[in-house]
């Protein structure tokens, strides 16, 4: 889950929880208020009935029943009964509603003076009344239909408020967080464009003097330090290579002159040839380091042109034929259904030629029969793939993991001269051209390098 989504979900969830707690508090408080208010009304009714019945001599039971029946504030399914201290029923209202009571209720009233209970949506209140040193018990019951209807409507309003508020908050929070984190998205997009070849790129902040602006400035400072370190390394590599290349060239010419102008014993001549080969290998190593240095300075995509892959392969094969006329290459273009042959890719031809030359040269050097096979597969959905295969000793799994590292030489390279930089350079060149390079070993005696160019 992304940071933006986590913040949105967290903020909206906290609001929803607090809104739910507020709705629950409002509903529970309202329910308690309705209950208390209705109990007070029942108490007032019971007290009024007892006073009219016992204290007002002009009001008899029949008149009191008429008063109860025609009162303006009559409650729904209201029923009032009065008992004396001998538990005799001395008054009962006219309505047909029954109140369930027993002697325990009267004993409870005599002890506590009050009780309340809810029976099947009917609320019952009992009161103790003392008049002229005699005990009277009044029990009143009724249904608060209107109060509970208001409470149900309040619940409906609160539920609608909760869900509507939660939905609005979730939507608004998402857009708000998205707008607040938009500078981070821009920051991320700018970081993606930074690579080893684009260390001069700097991040632009939002000019708000906030944390994102501080982060952008800190990141730019870090890039400047990294850029300085890279430039120092590149300059050292280039300068050292140039300084070493000149004396090596002189040594090579001097060895050539000694071998051609002087007569030497066979063992001395062999020794000079060995020195000459070492000098050439060191010269190749220096050229390789120079190439890597230039490649890291080169801006990706600049000076790209259309290059035919098949021409690169045949040019590399011609170079290898000059070294050994016995070298043989089988070339094949694999047919694809519903697609036209695509042989052109975008890149720098000189660099791509070096990469293909390295792979073709390795394939011949490590082939057991001086023969290799090259296939070109062109598919519109995949791109152009080049398969370079040879039969010979394969590479172990552990060596395959380090195959494209600098100065890596496998166990099958004991009889082949080199420094282990060819595949590293090839990998870097192809990465520079947004191409993939992978090693495969379909069988125990088959080596395959796969190049994948994206069209």
C-alpha positions as CSV (number, residue, x, y, z in Angstrom):
1,X,0.0,0.0,0.0
2,X,1.4,3.4,-1.0
3,X,2.0,6.2,1.5
4,X,-0.7,8.3,0.0
5,X,-3.3,5.5,0.4
6,X,-2.1,4.8,3.9
7,X,-2.5,8.4,4.9
8,X,-5.9,8.7,3.2
9,X,-7.2,5.5,4.8
10,X,-5.8,6.4,8.2
11,X,-7.3,9.9,8.2
12,X,-10.7,8.8,6.9
13,X,-10.8,5.9,9.3
14,X,-10.1,8.1,12.3
15,X,-12.8,10.6,11.2
16,X,-15.3,7.7,10.7
17,X,-14.5,6.3,14.2
18,X,-15.0,9.7,15.9
19,X,-18.2,10.3,13.8
20,X,-19.5,6.9,14.8
21,X,-18.7,7.6,18.5
22,X,-20.4,11.0,18.3
23,X,-23.5,9.4,16.7
24,X,-23.6,6.7,19.4
25,X,-23.2,9.3,22.1
26,X,-26.0,11.4,20.7
27,X,-28.3,8.4,20.3
28,X,-27.6,7.0,23.8
29,X,-28.0,10.4,25.4
30,X,-31.3,11.0,23.6
31,X,-32.6,7.5,24.5
32,X,-31.7,8.1,28.2
33,X,-33.4,11.6,28.1
34,X,-36.6,10.1,26.5
35,X,-36.7,7.4,29.2
36,X,-36.1,9.9,32.1
37,X,-38.6,12.3,30.7
38,X,-41.3,9.6,30.3
39,X,-40.7,8.3,33.8
40,X,-41.2,11.8,35.1
41,X,-44.4,12.1,33.2
42,X,-45.6,8.8,34.7
43,X,-44.6,9.9,38.1
44,X,-46.5,13.2,37.7
45,X,-49.5,11.2,36.5
46,X,-49.3,8.8,39.5
47,X,-48.8,11.7,42.0
48,X,-51.7,13.8,40.5
49,X,-54.0,10.8,40.6
50,X,-53.2,10.1,44.3
51,X,-53.7,13.7,45.3
52,X,-57.0,14.0,43.5
53,X,-58.2,10.7,44.9
54,X,-57.1,11.1,48.5
55,X,-56.7,14.8,49.2
56,X,-59.5,16.5,47.2
57,X,-62.8,15.5,48.9
58,X,-64.9,16.8,46.1
59,X,-63.4,14.3,43.6
60,X,-64.8,10.8,43.9
61,X,-63.7,7.7,42.0
62,X,-66.1,8.2,39.2
63,X,-65.2,11.8,38.6
64,X,-61.5,10.9,38.7
65,X,-62.1,8.3,36.1
66,X,-63.8,10.9,33.9
67,X,-60.9,13.2,34.5
68,X,-58.4,10.5,33.5
69,X,-60.4,9.7,30.4
70,X,-60.7,13.2,29.1
71,X,-57.4,14.7,30.1
72,X,-55.6,16.6,27.4
73,X,-52.2,15.0,28.1
74,X,-53.5,11.5,28.3
75,X,-50.7,9.0,27.5
76,X,-51.0,6.1,25.0
77,X,-52.5,2.9,26.7
78,X,-52.4,4.7,30.0
79,X,-53.5,2.7,33.1
80,X,-53.4,3.8,36.7
81,X,-54.2,1.7,39.8
82,X,-54.1,2.6,43.5
83,X,-53.8,0.3,46.5
84,X,-54.1,0.9,50.2
85,X,-51.8,-0.4,52.9
86,X,-53.8,-3.6,53.1
87,X,-53.1,-4.2,49.4
88,X,-56.7,-3.6,48.4
89,X,-57.4,-2.0,45.0
90,X,-59.1,1.3,45.7
91,X,-58.9,2.8,42.3
92,X,-58.5,1.7,38.7
93,X,-58.8,3.8,35.6
94,X,-61.5,3.0,33.0
95,X,-59.4,1.8,30.1
96,X,-59.0,-1.9,29.3
97,X,-55.2,-1.9,29.7
98,X,-54.0,-4.4,32.3
99,X,-51.0,-3.9,34.6
100,X,-49.3,-7.0,35.8
101,X,-48.5,-6.7,39.4
102,X,-48.1,-8.8,42.5
103,X,-47.5,-8.5,46.2
104,X,-43.8,-8.2,45.7
105,X,-44.3,-5.0,43.8
106,X,-46.2,-3.5,46.8
107,X,-43.5,-4.8,49.2
108,X,-40.8,-3.2,47.0
109,X,-42.7,0.1,47.0
110,X,-43.1,0.0,50.8
111,X,-39.3,-0.6,51.1
112,X,-37.8,1.7,48.4
113,X,-40.7,4.0,47.5
114,X,-40.2,3.6,43.8
115,X,-39.7,1.1,41.0
116,X,-39.5,1.1,37.2
117,X,-39.7,-1.7,34.6
118,X,-40.3,-2.2,31.0
119,X,-42.7,-4.9,29.9
120,X,-43.4,-5.6,26.2
121,X,-42.8,-2.0,25.2
122,X,-45.0,-0.8,28.1
123,X,-43.2,1.2,30.8
124,X,-44.4,0.8,34.4
125,X,-43.8,3.1,37.3
126,X,-44.7,2.5,40.9
127,X,-44.8,5.1,43.7
128,X,-45.3,5.1,47.4
129,X,-47.7,7.8,48.8
130,X,-48.2,8.6,52.4
131,X,-51.4,10.4,53.4
132,X,-52.9,10.8,56.9
133,X,-50.5,8.2,58.4
134,X,-51.6,5.6,55.9
135,X,-49.7,4.0,53.1
136,X,-50.9,4.1,49.5
137,X,-49.3,2.6,46.4
138,X,-49.8,4.0,42.9
139,X,-48.8,2.0,39.8
140,X,-49.0,3.7,36.4
141,X,-48.2,2.3,33.0
142,X,-48.2,3.6,29.5
143,X,-46.5,3.3,26.1
144,X,-44.2,6.1,24.8
145,X,-45.1,5.6,21.1
146,X,-44.3,9.1,20.1
147,X,-41.0,9.4,22.0
148,X,-39.8,6.1,20.5
149,X,-40.8,7.2,17.1
150,X,-38.8,10.3,17.5
151,X,-35.9,8.2,18.7
152,X,-36.2,5.9,15.7
153,X,-36.2,8.9,13.4
154,X,-33.1,10.2,15.2
155,X,-31.4,6.9,14.6
156,X,-32.2,7.1,10.9
157,X,-30.8,10.7,10.7
158,X,-27.7,9.6,12.5
159,X,-27.1,6.6,10.3
160,X,-27.6,8.7,7.1
161,X,-25.3,11.4,8.6
162,X,-22.7,8.7,9.4
163,X,-22.6,7.0,6.1
164,X,-22.9,10.2,4.0
165,X,-20.3,11.9,6.1
166,X,-17.9,9.0,5.9
167,X,-18.3,8.7,2.2
168,X,-17.7,12.5,1.7
169,X,-14.7,12.4,4.0
170,X,-13.2,9.4,2.3
171,X,-13.6,11.0,-1.1
172,X,-12.4,14.5,0.0
173,X,-9.5,13.0,2.0
174,X,-8.3,11.1,-1.0
175,X,-8.3,14.2,-3.2
176,X,-6.8,16.3,-0.4
177,X,-4.0,13.9,0.3
178,X,-3.4,13.5,-3.4
179,X,-3.0,17.3,-3.8
180,X,-0.8,17.6,-0.8
181,X,1.5,14.8,-1.9
182,X,1.5,15.9,-5.5
183,X,5.0,17.5,-5.0
184,X,6.3,14.1,-3.8
185,X,5.0,12.5,-7.0
186,X,6.8,15.2,-9.0
187,X,9.8,14.6,-6.9
188,X,9.6,10.9,-7.7
189,X,9.2,11.5,-11.4
190,X,12.3,13.7,-11.5
191,X,14.4,11.1,-9.5
192,X,13.5,8.4,-12.1
193,X,15.2,10.5,-14.8
194,X,18.5,10.6,-12.8
195,X,21.1,8.0,-13.8
196,X,24.8,7.6,-13.9
197,X,24.8,9.5,-17.2
198,X,22.5,12.3,-15.9
199,X,24.1,13.3,-12.6
200,X,23.9,17.0,-13.6
201,X,20.1,16.9,-13.3
202,X,18.7,18.7,-10.3
203,X,15.4,18.4,-8.5
204,X,13.1,21.4,-8.5
205,X,11.1,22.0,-5.3
206,X,7.7,23.5,-4.7
207,X,9.0,26.9,-3.4
208,X,6.9,26.6,-0.3
209,X,9.7,26.3,2.3
210,X,8.2,23.1,3.6
211,X,9.6,19.6,4.3
212,X,9.4,18.7,0.6
213,X,11.5,21.7,-0.4
214,X,14.0,20.8,2.3
215,X,14.1,17.2,1.0
216,X,14.7,18.4,-2.6
217,X,17.5,20.7,-1.5
218,X,19.1,17.9,0.5
219,X,18.8,15.5,-2.4
220,X,20.4,18.0,-4.8
221,X,23.3,18.4,-2.4
222,X,23.7,14.6,-2.3
223,X,23.6,14.4,-6.1
224,X,26.3,17.1,-6.3
225,X,28.6,15.2,-4.0
226,X,28.0,11.9,-6.0
227,X,28.5,13.8,-9.3
228,X,31.8,15.1,-8.0
229,X,32.9,11.7,-6.9
230,X,32.0,10.2,-10.3
231,X,33.7,12.9,-12.2
232,X,36.9,12.4,-10.1
233,X,36.8,8.7,-10.8
234,X,36.2,9.2,-14.5
235,X,38.9,11.7,-14.8
236,X,41.4,9.5,-13.0
237,X,40.5,6.5,-15.2
238,X,40.7,8.6,-18.4
239,X,44.0,10.3,-17.4
240,X,45.6,7.1,-16.2
241,X,44.6,5.3,-19.3
242,X,46.0,8.0,-21.6
243,X,49.2,8.1,-19.6
244,X,49.7,4.4,-19.8
245,X,48.7,4.1,-23.5
246,X,51.6,6.1,-24.8
247,X,54.4,4.2,-23.2
248,X,52.8,0.9,-24.1
249,X,52.6,1.9,-27.7
250,X,56.3,2.8,-27.7
251,X,57.1,-0.5,-26.1
252,X,55.1,-2.3,-28.8
253,X,57.0,-0.5,-31.6
254,X,60.3,-1.2,-30.0
255,X,59.6,-4.9,-29.7
256,X,58.5,-4.9,-33.3
257,X,61.8,-3.3,-34.3
258,X,63.9,-5.7,-32.2
259,X,62.1,-8.7,-33.7
260,X,62.5,-7.5,-37.3
261,X,65.9,-5.8,-37.3
262,X,67.9,-8.2,-35.2
263,X,68.6,-11.9,-35.3
264,X,67.8,-13.5,-32.1
265,X,68.0,-17.1,-30.9
266,X,64.6,-18.9,-31.0
267,X,64.2,-18.8,-27.2
268,X,64.8,-15.0,-27.1
269,X,62.4,-14.6,-30.1
270,X,59.7,-16.5,-28.2
271,X,60.3,-14.5,-25.2
272,X,59.9,-11.2,-27.1
273,X,56.7,-12.5,-28.7
274,X,55.3,-13.3,-25.3
275,X,56.2,-9.8,-24.1
276,X,54.6,-8.3,-27.2
277,X,51.3,-10.3,-26.5
278,X,51.3,-9.0,-22.9
279,X,51.8,-5.5,-24.1
280,X,48.9,-5.9,-26.6
281,X,46.7,-7.3,-23.9
282,X,47.5,-4.4,-21.6
283,X,46.8,-2.0,-24.4
284,X,43.4,-3.7,-25.0
285,X,42.7,-3.4,-21.3
286,X,43.5,0.3,-21.4
287,X,41.3,0.8,-24.5
288,X,38.5,-0.9,-22.6
289,X,38.8,1.4,-19.6
290,X,38.8,4.4,-21.9
291,X,35.7,3.1,-23.6
292,X,33.9,2.6,-20.3
293,X,34.9,6.1,-19.3
294,X,33.5,7.6,-22.5
295,X,30.4,5.5,-22.2
296,X,29.6,6.7,-18.7
297,X,30.0,10.3,-19.9
298,X,27.8,9.8,-22.9
299,X,24.2,11.0,-22.6
300,X,21.7,8.2,-23.3
301,X,19.7,8.6,-26.5
302,X,22.0,11.2,-27.9
303,X,23.4,10.6,-31.4
304,X,21.3,7.5,-31.9
305,X,20.6,6.4,-35.4
306,X,19.1,3.4,-37.1
307,X,21.4,0.4,-37.2
308,X,20.8,-3.0,-38.9
309,X,21.5,-5.9,-36.6
310,X,22.4,-8.3,-39.4
311,X,25.1,-6.0,-40.7
312,X,26.6,-5.9,-37.2
313,X,26.7,-9.7,-37.1
314,X,28.3,-10.1,-40.5
315,X,30.9,-7.4,-39.8
316,X,31.9,-9.2,-36.6
317,X,32.1,-12.5,-38.5
318,X,34.4,-10.9,-41.1
319,X,36.7,-9.7,-38.3
320,X,36.8,-13.2,-36.8
321,X,37.5,-14.8,-40.2
322,X,40.7,-12.7,-40.4
323,X,41.9,-14.2,-37.2
324,X,41.0,-17.8,-38.1
325,X,39.8,-18.8,-41.6
326,X,38.4,-22.0,-40.1
327,X,35.8,-20.2,-38.1
328,X,32.3,-21.0,-39.4
329,X,29.0,-19.2,-38.6
330,X,25.5,-20.5,-39.4
331,X,23.1,-17.6,-39.7
332,X,19.3,-17.9,-39.5
333,X,16.3,-15.6,-39.5
334,X,13.5,-17.2,-37.6
335,X,10.1,-16.6,-39.3
336,X,7.3,-15.1,-37.2
337,X,3.6,-15.5,-38.0
338,X,1.8,-12.3,-39.0
339,X,4.8,-10.0,-38.7
340,X,7.4,-8.4,-40.9
341,X,11.1,-8.7,-40.4
342,X,12.5,-5.9,-38.3
343,X,16.3,-5.6,-38.5
344,X,16.8,-2.0,-37.5
345,X,17.3,-0.8,-34.0
346,X,18.2,2.7,-32.6
347,X,21.7,3.2,-31.2
348,X,25.3,4.2,-31.8
349,X,26.7,1.9,-34.4
350,X,30.3,1.9,-33.2
351,X,29.3,0.9,-29.7
352,X,26.9,-1.8,-30.8
353,X,29.6,-3.2,-33.1
354,X,31.9,-3.5,-30.1
355,X,29.2,-5.4,-28.2
356,X,28.4,-7.8,-31.0
357,X,32.1,-8.3,-31.7
358,X,32.7,-9.3,-28.1
359,X,29.9,-11.8,-28.1
360,X,30.8,-13.3,-31.5
361,X,34.5,-13.5,-30.4
362,X,33.7,-15.2,-27.1
363,X,31.4,-17.7,-28.9
364,X,34.2,-18.7,-31.3
365,X,36.9,-18.8,-28.6
366,X,34.9,-21.1,-26.3
367,X,33.4,-23.2,-29.1
368,X,34.7,-26.8,-29.3
369,X,34.4,-27.1,-33.1
370,X,35.2,-23.5,-34.4
371,X,31.5,-23.2,-35.3
372,X,28.7,-21.0,-33.9
373,X,25.1,-20.4,-34.8
374,X,23.4,-17.0,-34.8
375,X,19.6,-16.5,-35.0
376,X,17.6,-13.3,-35.4
377,X,14.0,-13.4,-34.1
378,X,11.9,-10.4,-34.9
379,X,8.4,-10.0,-33.3
380,X,6.4,-6.8,-33.2
381,X,5.3,-7.4,-29.6
382,X,8.7,-8.4,-28.3
383,X,11.3,-6.6,-30.5
384,X,14.4,-7.9,-32.1
385,X,16.2,-10.8,-30.4
386,X,19.6,-12.2,-31.3
387,X,20.6,-15.7,-30.2
388,X,24.4,-16.5,-30.3
389,X,25.0,-20.2,-29.6
390,X,28.0,-22.5,-29.5
391,X,28.8,-26.0,-28.4
392,X,31.3,-26.3,-25.6
393,X,31.8,-26.3,-21.9
394,X,29.0,-24.5,-20.0
395,X,29.2,-22.2,-17.0
396,X,28.2,-23.3,-13.5
397,X,25.2,-21.7,-11.8
398,X,27.4,-19.9,-9.3
399,X,29.5,-18.4,-12.1
400,X,26.4,-17.4,-14.1
401,X,25.4,-15.1,-11.2
402,X,28.7,-13.2,-11.6
403,X,29.1,-13.6,-15.3
404,X,28.7,-9.9,-16.2
405,X,30.9,-8.6,-13.3
406,X,34.2,-6.9,-14.0
407,X,37.3,-9.1,-14.2
408,X,35.1,-12.2,-14.0
409,X,36.5,-15.3,-15.8
410,X,34.8,-18.7,-15.7
411,X,36.3,-22.1,-15.1
412,X,36.2,-22.7,-18.9
413,X,38.5,-19.7,-19.6
414,X,41.8,-21.3,-18.4
415,X,43.1,-21.6,-22.0
416,X,41.9,-18.3,-23.3
417,X,43.7,-15.0,-22.7
418,X,41.7,-12.1,-21.3
419,X,40.9,-9.9,-18.4
420,X,37.2,-10.6,-17.9
421,X,36.0,-7.2,-19.0
422,X,34.5,-8.1,-22.4
423,X,31.1,-9.2,-21.1
424,X,31.0,-6.3,-18.6
425,X,31.6,-3.8,-21.4
426,X,29.0,-5.6,-23.6
427,X,26.4,-5.5,-20.8
428,X,27.0,-1.8,-20.2
429,X,26.8,-1.0,-23.9
430,X,23.5,-2.9,-24.3
431,X,22.1,-1.3,-21.1
432,X,23.0,2.1,-22.6
433,X,20.8,1.1,-25.6
434,X,17.9,-0.1,-23.4
435,X,18.7,-3.7,-24.5
436,X,18.9,-6.9,-22.4
437,X,21.7,-9.4,-22.3
438,X,21.2,-12.9,-20.7
439,X,23.1,-16.1,-20.7
440,X,21.3,-19.4,-21.1
441,X,22.4,-23.1,-21.1
442,X,19.6,-25.2,-22.5
443,X,21.8,-28.3,-22.3
444,X,25.0,-29.5,-20.8
445,X,27.1,-28.6,-23.9
446,X,25.2,-25.6,-25.3
447,X,26.0,-22.0,-24.4
448,X,23.6,-19.2,-25.5
449,X,23.7,-15.5,-25.2
450,X,20.4,-13.7,-25.8
451,X,20.2,-10.0,-26.8
452,X,16.9,-8.3,-26.6
453,X,16.4,-5.0,-28.4
454,X,13.2,-3.1,-27.8
455,X,11.6,-1.5,-30.8
